[in-house]
């Protein structure tokens, strides 16, 4: 979700009430995704966490 969101040209114009059903598992709130990912990275073993962090950092740089 985070990678898709940051690739959108209008990502900085996102309005909270636009679209979606409000269920995280279905539509989610893209700007909450980094917080969820941070929790996942903290729970993963060090090597897996490092690999995920590298992927997330690339998306963060776009945002």
N, CA, C and O atoms as a Maestro MAE file, in Angstrom:
{
 s_m_m2io_version
 :::
 2.0.0
}

f_m_ct {
 s_m_title
 :::
 protein
 m_atom[252] {
  # First column is atom index #
  i_m_mmod_type
  r_m_x_coord
  r_m_y_coord
  r_m_z_coord
  i_m_residue_number
  s_m_chain_name
  s_m_pdb_residue_name
  s_m_pdb_atom_name
  i_m_atomic_number
  :::
  1 25 0.831 -1.187 0.000 1 A "UNK " " N  " 7
  2 3 0.000 0.000 0.000 1 A "UNK " " CA " 6
  3 2 0.877 1.253 0.000 1 A "UNK " " C  " 6
  4 15 0.610 2.206 -0.731 1 A "UNK " " O  " 8
  5 25 1.930 1.242 0.829 2 A "UNK " " N  " 7
  6 3 2.798 2.408 0.917 2 A "UNK " " CA " 6
  7 2 3.525 2.655 -0.401 2 A "UNK " " C  " 6
  8 15 3.596 3.793 -0.865 2 A "UNK " " O  " 8
  9 25 4.062 1.609 -1.004 3 A "UNK " " N  " 7
  10 3 4.759 1.771 -2.279 3 A "UNK " " CA " 6
  11 2 3.826 2.300 -3.357 3 A "UNK " " C  " 6
  12 15 4.216 3.157 -4.149 3 A "UNK " " O  " 8
  13 25 2.609 1.803 -3.394 4 A "UNK " " N  " 7
  14 3 1.636 2.281 -4.384 4 A "UNK " " CA " 6
  15 2 1.308 3.753 -4.144 4 A "UNK " " C  " 6
  16 15 1.290 4.552 -5.079 4 A "UNK " " O  " 8
  17 25 1.054 4.098 -2.903 5 A "UNK " " N  " 7
  18 3 0.683 5.469 -2.563 5 A "UNK " " CA " 6
  19 2 1.764 6.472 -2.957 5 A "UNK " " C  " 6
  20 15 1.466 7.501 -3.564 5 A "UNK " " O  " 8
  21 25 3.015 6.177 -2.617 6 A "UNK " " N  " 7
  22 3 4.083 7.143 -2.910 6 A "UNK " " CA " 6
  23 2 4.378 7.250 -4.398 6 A "UNK " " C  " 6
  24 15 5.009 8.210 -4.838 6 A "UNK " " O  " 8
  25 25 3.925 6.268 -5.177 7 A "UNK " " N  " 7
  26 3 4.146 6.346 -6.626 7 A "UNK " " CA " 6
  27 2 3.078 7.173 -7.341 7 A "UNK " " C  " 6
  28 15 3.230 7.471 -8.526 7 A "UNK " " O  " 8
  29 25 2.016 7.545 -6.655 8 A "UNK " " N  " 7
  30 3 0.945 8.333 -7.265 8 A "UNK " " CA " 6
  31 2 1.364 9.796 -7.411 8 A "UNK " " C  " 6
  32 15 1.917 10.370 -6.473 8 A "UNK " " O  " 8
  33 25 1.115 10.397 -8.549 9 A "UNK " " N  " 7
  34 3 1.516 11.796 -8.738 9 A "UNK " " CA " 6
  35 2 0.747 12.767 -7.838 9 A "UNK " " C  " 6
  36 15 1.252 13.847 -7.531 9 A "UNK " " O  " 8
  37 25 -0.455 12.404 -7.416 10 A "UNK " " N  " 7
  38 3 -1.248 13.313 -6.579 10 A "UNK " " CA " 6
  39 2 -1.203 12.937 -5.102 10 A "UNK " " C  " 6
  40 15 -2.093 13.331 -4.347 10 A "UNK " " O  " 8
  41 25 -0.188 12.185 -4.668 11 A "UNK " " N  " 7
  42 3 -0.110 11.683 -3.294 11 A "UNK " " CA " 6
  43 2 -0.110 12.793 -2.250 11 A "UNK " " C  " 6
  44 15 -0.628 12.599 -1.150 11 A "UNK " " O  " 8
  45 25 0.456 13.944 -2.569 12 A "UNK " " N  " 7
  46 3 0.522 15.021 -1.592 12 A "UNK " " CA " 6
  47 2 -0.821 15.740 -1.444 12 A "UNK " " C  " 6
  48 15 -0.992 16.567 -0.550 12 A "UNK " " O  " 8
  49 25 -1.763 15.421 -2.321 13 A "UNK " " N  " 7
  50 3 -3.085 16.045 -2.252 13 A "UNK " " CA " 6
  51 2 -4.104 15.126 -1.594 13 A "UNK " " C  " 6
  52 15 -5.296 15.435 -1.590 13 A "UNK " " O  " 8
  53 25 -3.653 13.988 -1.029 14 A "UNK " " N  " 7
  54 3 -4.542 13.005 -0.420 14 A "UNK " " CA " 6
  55 2 -5.392 13.664 0.665 14 A "UNK " " C  " 6
  56 15 -4.882 14.406 1.504 14 A "UNK " " O  " 8
  57 25 -6.678 13.384 0.634 15 A "UNK " " N  " 7
  58 3 -7.604 13.871 1.642 15 A "UNK " " CA " 6
  59 2 -8.155 12.647 2.360 15 A "UNK " " C  " 6
  60 15 -8.562 11.674 1.724 15 A "UNK " " O  " 8
  61 25 -8.166 12.703 3.694 16 A "UNK " " N  " 7
  62 3 -8.548 11.540 4.496 16 A "UNK " " CA " 6
  63 2 -9.908 10.963 4.140 16 A "UNK " " C  " 6
  64 15 -10.089 9.747 4.196 16 A "UNK " " O  " 8
  65 25 -10.853 11.787 3.783 17 A "UNK " " N  " 7
  66 3 -12.202 11.296 3.556 17 A "UNK " " CA " 6
  67 2 -12.428 10.775 2.139 17 A "UNK " " C  " 6
  68 15 -13.535 10.343 1.819 17 A "UNK " " O  " 8
  69 25 -11.414 10.806 1.289 18 A "UNK " " N  " 7
  70 3 -11.577 10.354 -0.093 18 A "UNK " " CA " 6
  71 2 -11.576 8.832 -0.182 18 A "UNK " " C  " 6
  72 15 -10.631 8.186 0.271 18 A "UNK " " O  " 8
  73 25 -12.600 8.270 -0.747 19 A "UNK " " N  " 7
  74 3 -12.641 6.853 -1.093 19 A "UNK " " CA " 6
  75 2 -12.351 5.911 0.041 19 A "UNK " " C  " 6
  76 15 -12.052 6.313 1.165 19 A "UNK " " O  " 8
  77 25 -12.449 4.658 -0.287 20 A "UNK " " N  " 7
  78 3 -12.146 3.615 0.674 20 A "UNK " " CA " 6
  79 2 -13.295 3.329 1.615 20 A "UNK " " C  " 6
  80 15 -14.214 4.132 1.779 20 A "UNK " " O  " 8
  81 25 -13.217 2.174 2.221 21 A "UNK " " N  " 7
  82 3 -14.280 1.736 3.122 21 A "UNK " " CA " 6
  83 2 -13.937 1.966 4.582 21 A "UNK " " C  " 6
  84 15 -14.793 1.806 5.452 21 A "UNK " " O  " 8
  85 25 -12.688 2.342 4.864 22 A "UNK " " N  " 7
  86 3 -12.272 2.579 6.235 22 A "UNK " " CA " 6
  87 2 -11.738 1.351 6.953 22 A "UNK " " C  " 6
  88 15 -11.294 1.449 8.097 22 A "UNK " " O  " 8
  89 25 -11.775 0.211 6.304 23 A "UNK " " N  " 7
  90 3 -11.241 -1.019 6.898 23 A "UNK " " CA " 6
  91 2 -9.788 -1.153 6.464 23 A "UNK " " C  " 6
  92 15 -9.504 -1.236 5.269 23 A "UNK " " O  " 8
  93 25 -8.861 -1.176 7.429 24 A "UNK " " N  " 7
  94 3 -7.434 -1.183 7.123 24 A "UNK " " CA " 6
  95 2 -7.061 -2.304 6.168 24 A "UNK " " C  " 6
  96 15 -6.335 -2.081 5.199 24 A "UNK " " O  " 8
  97 25 -7.552 -3.507 6.434 25 A "UNK " " N  " 7
  98 3 -7.191 -4.660 5.619 25 A "UNK " " CA " 6
  99 2 -7.665 -4.528 4.171 25 A "UNK " " C  " 6
  100 15 -7.112 -5.173 3.279 25 A "UNK " " O  " 8
  101 25 -8.665 -3.715 3.935 26 A "UNK " " N  " 7
  102 3 -9.233 -3.548 2.598 26 A "UNK " " CA " 6
  103 2 -8.637 -2.320 1.906 26 A "UNK " " C  " 6
  104 15 -7.960 -2.442 0.885 26 A "UNK " " O  " 8
  105 25 -8.890 -1.161 2.460 27 A "UNK " " N  " 7
  106 3 -8.477 0.088 1.813 27 A "UNK " " CA " 6
  107 2 -7.372 0.810 2.577 27 A "UNK " " C  " 6
  108 15 -6.489 1.419 1.973 27 A "UNK " " O  " 8
  109 25 -7.423 0.740 3.885 28 A "UNK " " N  " 7
  110 3 -6.385 1.342 4.715 28 A "UNK " " CA " 6
  111 2 -6.188 2.824 4.505 28 A "UNK " " C  " 6
  112 15 -6.775 3.414 3.597 28 A "UNK " " O  " 8
  113 25 -5.379 3.417 5.326 29 A "UNK " " N  " 7
  114 3 -4.990 4.825 5.237 29 A "UNK " " CA " 6
  115 2 -3.501 4.808 4.902 29 A "UNK " " C  " 6
  116 15 -2.689 4.479 5.767 29 A "UNK " " O  " 8
  117 25 -3.124 5.150 3.683 30 A "UNK " " N  " 7
  118 3 -1.741 5.017 3.252 30 A "UNK " " CA " 6
  119 2 -0.725 5.710 4.151 30 A "UNK " " C  " 6
  120 15 0.392 5.219 4.313 30 A "UNK " " O  " 8
  121 25 -1.099 6.843 4.735 31 A "UNK " " N  " 7
  122 3 -0.123 7.553 5.565 31 A "UNK " " CA " 6
  123 2 0.084 6.884 6.920 31 A "UNK " " C  " 6
  124 15 0.997 7.262 7.654 31 A "UNK " " O  " 8
  125 25 -0.746 5.895 7.268 32 A "UNK " " N  " 7
  126 3 -0.533 5.112 8.484 32 A "UNK " " CA " 6
  127 2 0.366 3.913 8.201 32 A "UNK " " C  " 6
  128 15 0.885 3.298 9.133 32 A "UNK " " O  " 8
  129 25 0.552 3.578 6.943 33 A "UNK " " N  " 7
  130 3 1.339 2.406 6.558 33 A "UNK " " CA " 6
  131 2 2.767 2.438 7.108 33 A "UNK " " C  " 6
  132 15 3.248 1.402 7.567 33 A "UNK " " O  " 8
  133 25 3.475 3.586 7.084 34 A "UNK " " N  " 7
  134 3 4.835 3.579 7.634 34 A "UNK " " CA " 6
  135 2 4.871 3.189 9.116 34 A "UNK " " C  " 6
  136 15 5.808 2.522 9.554 34 A "UNK " " O  " 8
  137 25 3.867 3.595 9.884 35 A "UNK " " N  " 7
  138 3 3.817 3.219 11.297 35 A "UNK " " CA " 6
  139 2 3.602 1.716 11.456 35 A "UNK " " C  " 6
  140 15 4.220 1.083 12.313 35 A "UNK " " O  " 8
  141 25 2.734 1.152 10.638 36 A "UNK " " N  " 7
  142 3 2.500 -0.290 10.670 36 A "UNK " " CA " 6
  143 2 3.776 -1.020 10.268 36 A "UNK " " C  " 6
  144 15 4.159 -2.003 10.901 36 A "UNK " " O  " 8
  145 25 4.429 -0.543 9.225 37 A "UNK " " N  " 7
  146 3 5.669 -1.160 8.766 37 A "UNK " " CA " 6
  147 2 6.759 -1.072 9.830 37 A "UNK " " C  " 6
  148 15 7.547 -2.006 9.981 37 A "UNK " " O  " 8
  149 25 6.817 0.023 10.561 38 A "UNK " " N  " 7
  150 3 7.808 0.159 11.627 38 A "UNK " " CA " 6
  151 2 7.592 -0.914 12.693 38 A "UNK " " C  " 6
  152 15 8.553 -1.508 13.183 38 A "UNK " " O  " 8
  153 25 6.342 -1.158 13.049 39 A "UNK " " N  " 7
  154 3 6.038 -2.218 14.012 39 A "UNK " " CA " 6
  155 2 6.456 -3.585 13.510 39 A "UNK " " C  " 6
  156 15 6.966 -4.409 14.270 39 A "UNK " " O  " 8
  157 25 6.239 -3.821 12.230 40 A "UNK " " N  " 7
  158 3 6.646 -5.092 11.625 40 A "UNK " " CA " 6
  159 2 8.162 -5.218 11.652 40 A "UNK " " C  " 6
  160 15 8.692 -6.280 11.979 40 A "UNK " " O  " 8
  161 25 8.863 -4.141 11.311 41 A "UNK " " N  " 7
  162 3 10.324 -4.188 11.291 41 A "UNK " " CA " 6
  163 2 10.892 -4.456 12.677 41 A "UNK " " C  " 6
  164 15 11.910 -5.136 12.810 41 A "UNK " " O  " 8
  165 25 10.242 -3.927 13.708 42 A "UNK " " N  " 7
  166 3 10.699 -4.165 15.083 42 A "UNK " " CA " 6
  167 2 10.468 -5.610 15.504 42 A "UNK " " C  " 6
  168 15 11.204 -6.140 16.337 42 A "UNK " " O  " 8
  169 25 9.453 -6.248 14.937 43 A "UNK " " N  " 7
  170 3 9.113 -7.618 15.311 43 A "UNK " " CA " 6
  171 2 9.916 -8.668 14.539 43 A "UNK " " C  " 6
  172 15 10.040 -9.807 14.989 43 A "UNK " " O  " 8
  173 25 10.448 -8.295 13.403 44 A "UNK " " N  " 7
  174 3 11.182 -9.241 12.564 44 A "UNK " " CA " 6
  175 2 12.589 -9.510 13.105 44 A "UNK " " C  " 6
  176 15 13.143 -8.697 13.845 44 A "UNK " " O  " 8
  177 25 13.153 -10.643 12.734 45 A "UNK " " N  " 7
  178 3 14.573 -10.876 13.038 45 A "UNK " " CA " 6
  179 2 15.429 -9.801 12.364 45 A "UNK " " C  " 6
  180 15 15.003 -9.196 11.381 45 A "UNK " " O  " 8
  181 25 16.618 -9.566 12.883 46 A "UNK " " N  " 7
  182 3 17.464 -8.455 12.409 46 A "UNK " " CA " 6
  183 2 17.685 -8.447 10.902 46 A "UNK " " C  " 6
  184 15 17.555 -7.404 10.261 46 A "UNK " " O  " 8
  185 25 18.014 -9.593 10.338 47 A "UNK " " N  " 7
  186 3 18.305 -9.623 8.899 47 A "UNK " " CA " 6
  187 2 17.065 -9.257 8.071 47 A "UNK " " C  " 6
  188 15 17.147 -8.447 7.148 47 A "UNK " " O  " 8
  189 25 15.933 -9.854 8.404 48 A "UNK " " N  " 7
  190 3 14.694 -9.561 7.678 48 A "UNK " " CA " 6
  191 2 14.276 -8.112 7.874 48 A "UNK " " C  " 6
  192 15 13.798 -7.462 6.945 48 A "UNK " " O  " 8
  193 25 14.459 -7.614 9.091 49 A "UNK " " N  " 7
  194 3 14.116 -6.222 9.379 49 A "UNK " " CA " 6
  195 2 14.970 -5.280 8.538 49 A "UNK " " C  " 6
  196 15 14.466 -4.292 8.003 49 A "UNK " " O  " 8
  197 25 16.247 -5.580 8.421 50 A "UNK " " N  " 7
  198 3 17.156 -4.748 7.637 50 A "UNK " " CA " 6
  199 2 16.745 -4.738 6.164 50 A "UNK " " C  " 6
  200 15 16.771 -3.692 5.515 50 A "UNK " " O  " 8
  201 25 16.367 -5.901 5.642 51 A "UNK " " N  " 7
  202 3 15.945 -5.989 4.236 51 A "UNK " " CA " 6
  203 2 14.664 -5.190 3.999 51 A "UNK " " C  " 6
  204 15 14.553 -4.463 3.011 51 A "UNK " " O  " 8
  205 25 13.702 -5.327 4.904 52 A "UNK " " N  " 7
  206 3 12.452 -4.578 4.764 52 A "UNK " " CA " 6
  207 2 12.707 -3.085 4.903 52 A "UNK " " C  " 6
  208 15 12.132 -2.281 4.170 52 A "UNK " " O  " 8
  209 25 13.565 -2.715 5.839 53 A "UNK " " N  " 7
  210 3 13.863 -1.293 6.046 53 A "UNK " " CA " 6
  211 2 14.445 -0.661 4.784 53 A "UNK " " C  " 6
  212 15 14.138 0.491 4.478 53 A "UNK " " O  " 8
  213 25 15.268 -1.386 4.058 54 A "UNK " " N  " 7
  214 3 15.831 -0.871 2.807 54 A "UNK " " CA " 6
  215 2 14.733 -0.617 1.779 54 A "UNK " " C  " 6
  216 15 14.759 0.394 1.077 54 A "UNK " " O  " 8
  217 25 13.772 -1.531 1.690 55 A "UNK " " N  " 7
  218 3 12.657 -1.348 0.752 55 A "UNK " " CA " 6
  219 2 11.789 -0.161 1.148 55 A "UNK " " C  " 6
  220 15 11.397 0.647 0.306 55 A "UNK " " O  " 8
  221 25 11.497 -0.068 2.428 56 A "UNK " " N  " 7
  222 3 10.644 1.019 2.917 56 A "UNK " " CA " 6
  223 2 11.338 2.362 2.728 56 A "UNK " " C  " 6
  224 15 10.690 3.351 2.385 56 A "UNK " " O  " 8
  225 25 12.635 2.406 2.945 57 A "UNK " " N  " 7
  226 3 13.387 3.661 2.809 57 A "UNK " " CA " 6
  227 2 13.280 4.207 1.386 57 A "UNK " " C  " 6
  228 15 13.189 5.419 1.194 57 A "UNK " " O  " 8
  229 25 13.291 3.325 0.394 58 A "UNK " " N  " 7
  230 3 13.156 3.771 -1.001 58 A "UNK " " CA " 6
  231 2 11.809 4.461 -1.210 58 A "UNK " " C  " 6
  232 15 11.735 5.495 -1.873 58 A "UNK " " O  " 8
  233 25 10.753 3.892 -0.646 59 A "UNK " " N  " 7
  234 3 9.426 4.508 -0.768 59 A "UNK " " CA " 6
  235 2 9.349 5.807 0.028 59 A "UNK " " C  " 6
  236 15 8.759 6.787 -0.425 59 A "UNK " " O  " 8
  237 25 9.951 5.808 1.220 60 A "UNK " " N  " 7
  238 3 9.958 7.023 2.043 60 A "UNK " " CA " 6
  239 2 10.630 8.175 1.311 60 A "UNK " " C  " 6
  240 15 10.199 9.324 1.412 60 A "UNK " " O  " 8
  241 25 11.686 7.858 0.574 61 A "UNK " " N  " 7
  242 3 12.408 8.910 -0.152 61 A "UNK " " CA " 6
  243 2 11.519 9.555 -1.213 61 A "UNK " " C  " 6
  244 15 11.674 10.738 -1.517 61 A "UNK " " O  " 8
  245 25 10.590 8.784 -1.777 62 A "UNK " " N  " 7
  246 3 9.675 9.346 -2.776 62 A "UNK " " CA " 6
  247 2 8.666 10.296 -2.137 62 A "UNK " " C  " 6
  248 15 8.263 11.288 -2.744 62 A "UNK " " O  " 8
  249 25 8.263 9.984 -0.909 63 A "UNK " " N  " 7
  250 3 7.244 10.789 -0.241 63 A "UNK " " CA " 6
  251 2 7.868 12.051 0.327 63 A "UNK " " C  " 6
  252 15 7.172 12.866 0.931 63 A "UNK " " O  " 8
  :::
 }
 m_bond[251] {
  # First column is bond index #
  i_m_from
  i_m_to
  i_m_order
  :::
  1 1 2 1
  2 2 3 1
  3 3 4 2
  4 3 5 1
  5 5 6 1
  6 6 7 1
  7 7 8 2
  8 7 9 1
  9 9 10 1
  10 10 11 1
  11 11 12 2
  12 11 13 1
  13 13 14 1
  14 14 15 1
  15 15 16 2
  16 15 17 1
  17 17 18 1
  18 18 19 1
  19 19 20 2
  20 19 21 1
  21 21 22 1
  22 22 23 1
  23 23 24 2
  24 23 25 1
  25 25 26 1
  26 26 27 1
  27 27 28 2
  28 27 29 1
  29 29 30 1
  30 30 31 1
  31 31 32 2
  32 31 33 1
  33 33 34 1
  34 34 35 1
  35 35 36 2
  36 35 37 1
  37 37 38 1
  38 38 39 1
  39 39 40 2
  40 39 41 1
  41 41 42 1
  42 42 43 1
  43 43 44 2
  44 43 45 1
  45 45 46 1
  46 46 47 1
  47 47 48 2
  48 47 49 1
  49 49 50 1
  50 50 51 1
  51 51 52 2
  52 51 53 1
  53 53 54 1
  54 54 55 1
  55 55 56 2
  56 55 57 1
  57 57 58 1
  58 58 59 1
  59 59 60 2
  60 59 61 1
  61 61 62 1
  62 62 63 1
  63 63 64 2
  64 63 65 1
  65 65 66 1
  66 66 67 1
  67 67 68 2
  68 67 69 1
  69 69 70 1
  70 70 71 1
  71 71 72 2
  72 71 73 1
  73 73 74 1
  74 74 75 1
  75 75 76 2
  76 75 77 1
  77 77 78 1
  78 78 79 1
  79 79 80 2
  80 79 81 1
  81 81 82 1
  82 82 83 1
  83 83 84 2
  84 83 85 1
  85 85 86 1
  86 86 87 1
  87 87 88 2
  88 87 89 1
  89 89 90 1
  90 90 91 1
  91 91 92 2
  92 91 93 1
  93 93 94 1
  94 94 95 1
  95 95 96 2
  96 95 97 1
  97 97 98 1
  98 98 99 1
  99 99 100 2
  100 99 101 1
  101 101 102 1
  102 102 103 1
  103 103 104 2
  104 103 105 1
  105 105 106 1
  106 106 107 1
  107 107 108 2
  108 107 109 1
  109 109 110 1
  110 110 111 1
  111 111 112 2
  112 111 113 1
  113 113 114 1
  114 114 115 1
  115 115 116 2
  116 115 117 1
  117 117 118 1
  118 118 119 1
  119 119 120 2
  120 119 121 1
  121 121 122 1
  122 122 123 1
  123 123 124 2
  124 123 125 1
  125 125 126 1
  126 126 127 1
  127 127 128 2
  128 127 129 1
  129 129 130 1
  130 130 131 1
  131 131 132 2
  132 131 133 1
  133 133 134 1
  134 134 135 1
  135 135 136 2
  136 135 137 1
  137 137 138 1
  138 138 139 1
  139 139 140 2
  140 139 141 1
  141 141 142 1
  142 142 143 1
  143 143 144 2
  144 143 145 1
  145 145 146 1
  146 146 147 1
  147 147 148 2
  148 147 149 1
  149 149 150 1
  150 150 151 1
  151 151 152 2
  152 151 153 1
  153 153 154 1
  154 154 155 1
  155 155 156 2
  156 155 157 1
  157 157 158 1
  158 158 159 1
  159 159 160 2
  160 159 161 1
  161 161 162 1
  162 162 163 1
  163 163 164 2
  164 163 165 1
  165 165 166 1
  166 166 167 1
  167 167 168 2
  168 167 169 1
  169 169 170 1
  170 170 171 1
  171 171 172 2
  172 171 173 1
  173 173 174 1
  174 174 175 1
  175 175 176 2
  176 175 177 1
  177 177 178 1
  178 178 179 1
  179 179 180 2
  180 179 181 1
  181 181 182 1
  182 182 183 1
  183 183 184 2
  184 183 185 1
  185 185 186 1
  186 186 187 1
  187 187 188 2
  188 187 189 1
  189 189 190 1
  190 190 191 1
  191 191 192 2
  192 191 193 1
  193 193 194 1
  194 194 195 1
  195 195 196 2
  196 195 197 1
  197 197 198 1
  198 198 199 1
  199 199 200 2
  200 199 201 1
  201 201 202 1
  202 202 203 1
  203 203 204 2
  204 203 205 1
  205 205 206 1
  206 206 207 1
  207 207 208 2
  208 207 209 1
  209 209 210 1
  210 210 211 1
  211 211 212 2
  212 211 213 1
  213 213 214 1
  214 214 215 1
  215 215 216 2
  216 215 217 1
  217 217 218 1
  218 218 219 1
  219 219 220 2
  220 219 221 1
  221 221 222 1
  222 222 223 1
  223 223 224 2
  224 223 225 1
  225 225 226 1
  226 226 227 1
  227 227 228 2
  228 227 229 1
  229 229 230 1
  230 230 231 1
  231 231 232 2
  232 231 233 1
  233 233 234 1
  234 234 235 1
  235 235 236 2
  236 235 237 1
  237 237 238 1
  238 238 239 1
  239 239 240 2
  240 239 241 1
  241 241 242 1
  242 242 243 1
  243 243 244 2
  244 243 245 1
  245 245 246 1
  246 246 247 1
  247 247 248 2
  248 247 249 1
  249 249 250 1
  250 250 251 1
  251 251 252 2
  :::
 }
}
